[in-house]
Structure formats: structure tokens, C-alpha cells
Amino acid sequence: MAEVIPASAACLDGHFPDQPIVPGAILLGYAAQYLKAEGFEISGVSRMKFLKPLLPDQAFTIEVQIDHKSAKIMWRADDIVLAQARATLHCHDD
């Protein structure tokens, strides 16, 4: 399901006023919500790479590949990879 951060979102205030982009912390927040629904919490991020900025009002998707207690997370807009991360996970059942 595609997500969109509206240009009016408070998280964009001051984040490059003349050319706002969505902060990386917001991208991680969306991934954390997705993983929480799957029964996991992010306990750490070992690597995060930003390839292209996510702009306000730009639709994006999150892809997550879970491998036991780690995840590869990718944010995309259309066929363009915007960012990717490797995170360690904590399972709610542990």
C-alpha cells in the first residue's frame, strides 16, 4: 500500500525550507509501524543509505524482508529506490 507525507505535515517544518524533503526518521517510523503489525520492533539500525530524497506529496512504498531477527528495509517511489536499511529486530514473543 502506498503512503504519502503531505506537504503540510509538521515533520517537514524546517527540514530544508526552500526545498523540503521527508526526514529519514519519518521513513524509519513508517517501517517501525509496519514491523509492529508483524510482531516485531526495531532494536537497532546497523546501516541506512539514502539514495534519492522523498518529497512531500510523493507516494512511496515500504518493502521488508525479515530474516529471523533482522530485516532489510527498502523505501521506493515507483521503481526508484529512495533508501534502504538493515535493522535488527526484537520479536514481541521473546
C-alpha positions as CSV (number, residue, x, y, z in Angstrom):
1,M,0.0,0.0,0.0
2,A,1.4,3.4,-0.9
3,E,1.9,6.1,1.7
4,V,2.1,9.8,1.2
5,I,3.5,12.5,3.5
6,P,1.5,15.7,2.8
7,A,3.4,19.0,2.2
8,S,1.5,20.4,5.2
9,A,2.9,17.8,7.6
10,A,4.6,19.2,10.7
11,C,7.6,16.9,10.3
12,L,8.7,18.9,7.3
13,D,8.9,22.2,9.1
14,G,12.5,23.5,9.0
15,H,13.7,20.4,7.0
16,F,15.1,22.4,4.1
17,P,12.5,25.2,4.0
18,D,13.0,26.2,0.3
19,Q,13.0,22.6,-0.9
20,P,11.5,20.3,1.8
21,I,12.3,16.6,1.9
22,V,10.9,13.9,4.2
23,P,13.4,13.2,7.1
24,G,14.9,9.8,7.5
25,A,13.5,9.4,11.0
26,I,10.0,9.6,9.5
27,L,10.9,6.9,7.0
28,L,12.1,4.7,9.9
29,G,8.9,5.5,11.8
30,Y,6.8,4.1,8.9
31,A,8.9,1.0,8.8
32,A,8.5,0.6,12.6
33,Q,4.7,0.7,12.2
34,Y,4.8,-1.9,9.5
35,L,7.1,-4.2,11.6
36,K,5.0,-3.7,14.7
37,A,1.9,-5.0,12.8
38,E,4.1,-8.1,12.0
39,G,5.0,-8.6,15.7
40,F,8.5,-7.0,15.7
41,E,10.2,-3.9,17.0
42,I,13.3,-2.3,15.6
43,S,16.0,-2.6,18.2
44,G,18.8,-1.1,16.1
45,V,19.7,0.1,12.6
46,S,23.2,-1.1,11.5
47,R,23.1,0.7,8.2
48,M,20.8,3.1,6.3
49,K,21.6,4.5,2.9
50,F,19.7,7.4,1.3
51,L,19.8,7.2,-2.5
52,K,17.1,9.7,-3.5
53,P,15.1,12.2,-1.4
54,L,11.4,11.5,-0.7
55,L,9.5,14.7,-1.5
56,P,6.3,15.9,0.1
57,D,3.2,14.5,-1.6
58,Q,5.2,11.8,-3.3
59,A,3.7,8.3,-3.0
60,F,6.1,5.7,-1.6
61,T,6.0,2.0,-0.5
62,I,8.0,0.1,2.0
63,E,9.4,-3.4,1.3
64,V,10.6,-5.5,4.2
65,Q,12.4,-8.8,4.1
66,I,12.5,-10.4,7.5
67,D,15.2,-13.0,8.3
68,H,14.8,-14.3,11.8
69,K,15.8,-11.2,13.9
70,S,16.9,-8.9,11.2
71,A,15.3,-7.1,8.3
72,K,16.2,-5.5,5.1
73,I,14.0,-2.5,4.5
74,M,13.6,-0.6,1.3
75,W,11.6,2.5,0.5
76,R,10.5,3.0,-3.1
77,A,8.7,5.6,-5.2
78,D,7.5,3.9,-8.3
79,D,10.5,1.8,-9.4
80,I,13.1,4.1,-7.8
81,V,14.8,3.0,-4.6
82,L,14.8,6.0,-2.3
83,A,16.5,4.5,0.8
84,Q,17.5,1.1,2.2
85,A,18.4,-0.1,5.7
86,R,19.4,-3.1,7.6
87,A,17.8,-3.4,11.1
88,T,18.0,-5.8,14.0
89,L,14.6,-6.8,15.4
90,H,13.1,-7.8,18.6
91,C,10.1,-10.2,18.4
92,H,7.2,-9.4,20.7
93,D,7.1,-13.2,21.6
94,D,10.7,-13.2,23.1
